[in-house]
Amino acid sequence: MLTEVQFEQLYNEHQKIVYNLCLNYVLNPEDAQDVTQEVFVKVYQRFHQYNSASASIKTWICQIAINQSLDFLKAKKTNKRFGFLTSFFNPETNEPIEAALHINHPGIVAEDKEGFDNLLSIIYTLPDNQKTAIILTKIEDRSQKEVAEIMNTSVKAVESLLQRAKQSIAKKLTDTEGL
């Protein structure tokens, strides 16, 4: 069982990493904060399931953060009865919703924002596993080995996911430049 002091230490050490990871998925600071809180509730509740032989604590927490972020996005898409924003894309036109593309991520310099917004809109059309591989390696700057551990797959599989994602992104960038 995790003591209050141990949990507080764990939270303080990993909160920023988890928040930034969640923000890269949900694209909204308030939602990222909510998901971050849910992540740490799960960490506390499931700490007895953590196995240090299979993954580092950081990797285990990142796995929870990714799963929680993806669950949040899926729930947001299917939660139509409340009239909330159901997706980052307009369901009728399949065009990106402007608010989802114009996020204020702390690591983005103003002059790079437009290009980053365009790239993000393309990344968010990728399948979840490719999106996760790209976010973790390119935005979160993690090694392929660490990404493989977080995604519970091999380094070769991560390389393949990255390659397919890069090809899809390049094709979509080429298609949008022709407009």
N, C-alpha and C positions, 0 to 999 in steps of 0.2 A: 504494500500500500504506500502511496505517495503522501509524504507529510506536507503540511501547508508551506513550510520553508522550502522544501525541495521543489514543490510545484511553482512557487514564486520565482525561484532561481531559474527553473526550466523556462518559464514564461519570459522572464527578462532577457534570457540568452537568445531565444528563438522568435520572439514576437515580431521583430522587424522583418526577418526573413519570411515568415509566414504571411505577414500582411502584404509584402511586395509580391509574393507569389500569388496570393489570392487576387490582388489588384490586377495582375497581368491576365487573369481569367475573367473576372467580373466587370472590370473597367470602370468601376464606380467606387470612390473612396468610402462612402457609407456602407455599401454592400460588402466591400472588402473587409471593413472593420467587423461587420456582423459575422461574416464567414470566419474570420480570424477567431472571434470569440467562440464560435461553434467548434472550431478545430481544437482549441484548448480545453473545452468541455470534454470532447472525445478523448483527448490525450489523458486527462485526469481519470475519466471513467474506464479507459482501456489500458492504463499503464501496466496493469498486471499481465496483459497479453504481450507486452513488449519483450522481444528476445534479442539481447545484445549480440548473440552469435550470428544472427541473420542480417542485421543492419545496424548502423549507428543510430543514435537517438535522433540526430538531425535528419537523417534519411527517413526514418520512421515517421517523424512529424511532417516532413514534406509530402510523404505519401498520403497521409491523412488530409493535408491541406489541398492537394490536387483532387482527391476524391470528393472532398467537401465542396470545393469550387465547382467541379463538374456536376455534382448533385444539385447545387444551388442553381446553376444554369438550366439544367433539365427541368427542375421544379418551376423555374420562372417561365420557361416556354410552355409548360402544360397548365399553368395556373390562370387560364383564361377567364374563369367565372368571376374573378374579382376586377377585371378590367385593367390589370397592371400591364406594363410593357412586357410583352410575351417573348420578345427576342431582340437581338441587336439588329435584326433585319425586318423590314416591313413585310408582313405575310402576303400582301397582295402583289407588291411589285418586286419583292426580294432585293430591294435596294437597302444599303446600310442606313440605319437611323443615325442622323447627324450627331446626337448627344453621345452615342456609344463610340463614335469615332474620335471625338474631341475630348479626350481625357487629360487630366493633369497629373501625369505620372512624374514623381519627383526626379527621375533620372533623365528627363528629356529637356534638352536645351531648346529655347524658343525657335531658333532658325531651323532646327531639325524636325520641328513638330509636324509640319505639313507632310513631309516624306514619311515620318513615322506613323502618322494617322493613316496614310494610304496603305502602308505596309501592314499595319494592324488589321485594317479592314479585310485584307487578303488572308492574313494568318487565321482570322476567325471564321473563314469559310472552309478551312482544312478539317479533315477528320480529327477527332479528339486526340488520338495517339500521336499523330503528326504535329498537331498544335502543341501538345505537351512537350514533345522532343524539341521543337523550335524554341518555345518559351524558356525551357530550362537551360538550353545550351547557348542561345543567342541573346536572350534578354536577361536571364538570371546568371549567365556566364558560368555555368557548371560544366564539369568535364563529362565526357561521354560515359565514363565509368560510373560516375555518381548518378547520372541520368538513368543509366541501366539499372542501378540499384533502386532508385526511386520508383521507376516504372516496372520493376520486378521482371526484367527481361535481360537479354544479352547485349553486350556492346555492339555486336554485329547487327542486331535488330535495331538498335538506336541509329547506327550508321545508315541502315536501309531506310528507316523512317525519315531521317534528315534529308537523305538524297531525294526521296519522293516528294517531301515537302518543298525542298528547294526547287525542284523541277516544276511543281505546281505554281509556286510563287513566281518563278521566272516567266512562266507562260502567261499568268494573269497580269504581271507587270507589262509584258510585251503587248498583250491585248489592250490594256488601258492606255498605253502610250500611243497607240494607233488612232485614238479618238481625236 
